[in-house]
Amino acid sequence: MANHKSAQKRIRQTKTRTERNRYYKTKLKNMVRSLREAVESKDVTKAQECLKVANKEIHKLVSKGILKKNTAARKVSRLNASVKKIAQSA
């Protein structure tokens, strides 16, 4: 256990941030999973709708500092490519 006040405060802040980050990352994983399920079932309209929501949420997480910019760009790019692929085949 920390002995200094500042170290104790850092422990409290880390705990709070960890819980918040875990919540947002879980939320993001659920969005991506619903998008991938829509892509696998070849439901173009649902996939495009899920992509729009996921894209907005991913960029929101970048602004909060939960995801890095390049990680978000990679995720959006891959999700967008998967939706385009089924849209062209349909």
C-alpha positions in Angstrom: 0.0 0.0 0.0 1.2 3.5 -0.8 2.4 5.7 2.0 2.2 9.2 0.3 -1.1 11.0 -0.2 -0.3 11.6 -3.9 0.4 7.9 -4.4 -2.9 7.0 -2.7 -4.7 9.5 -5.0 -3.0 7.9 -8.1 -4.3 4.5 -7.0 -7.8 5.8 -6.7 -7.6 7.5 -10.0 -6.2 4.4 -11.7 -9.0 2.3 -10.3 -11.7 4.7 -11.5 -10.2 5.0 -15.0 -9.7 1.3 -15.3 -13.4 0.7 -14.6 -14.5 3.4 -17.0 -12.2 2.1 -19.8 -13.4 -1.5 -19.3 -17.0 -0.3 -19.7 -16.3 1.5 -22.9 -14.2 -1.3 -24.4 -16.8 -3.9 -23.6 -19.5 -1.6 -25.2 -17.3 -1.3 -28.3 -16.7 -5.1 -28.5 -20.4 -5.7 -28.4 -21.0 -3.2 -31.2 -18.4 -4.8 -33.4 -19.8 -8.2 -32.7 -23.3 -7.2 -33.7 -21.8 -5.7 -36.9 -19.9 -8.9 -37.7 -23.0 -10.9 -37.1 -24.9 -8.7 -39.6 -22.1 -9.2 -42.1 -22.1 -13.0 -41.6 -25.8 -13.1 -42.2 -25.4 -10.8 -45.2 -27.9 -8.3 -43.9 -26.7 -5.2 -45.7 -29.0 -2.6 -44.2 -28.4 -3.7 -40.6 -24.6 -3.9 -41.3 -24.6 -0.4 -42.6 -26.6 0.9 -39.7 -24.3 -0.9 -37.2 -21.3 0.5 -39.0 -22.5 4.0 -38.6 -23.1 3.6 -34.9 -19.8 1.8 -34.4 -17.9 4.4 -36.4 -19.3 7.2 -34.2 -18.5 5.3 -31.0 -15.0 4.5 -32.0 -14.2 8.1 -32.8 -15.7 9.1 -29.5 -13.4 6.7 -27.7 -10.4 8.3 -29.4 -11.5 11.7 -28.2 -11.8 10.3 -24.6 -8.3 8.8 -24.8 -9.4 5.2 -24.5 -8.3 4.2 -28.0 -5.3 5.4 -30.0 -6.0 7.2 -33.3 -4.3 4.6 -35.5 -6.1 1.7 -33.7 -9.4 3.4 -34.3 -8.5 4.0 -38.0 -7.6 0.4 -38.4 -10.8 -0.9 -36.8 -13.0 1.5 -38.9 -11.2 0.6 -42.1 -11.6 -3.2 -41.6 -15.2 -2.9 -40.6 -16.0 -0.7 -43.5 -14.2 -3.1 -45.9 -16.3 -6.0 -44.6 -19.6 -4.1 -45.1 -18.5 -2.9 -48.6 -17.7 -6.5 -49.5 -21.2 -7.8 -48.7 -22.9 -4.7 -50.2 -21.1 -5.3 -53.6 -22.0 -9.0 -53.6 -25.7 -8.3 -52.9 
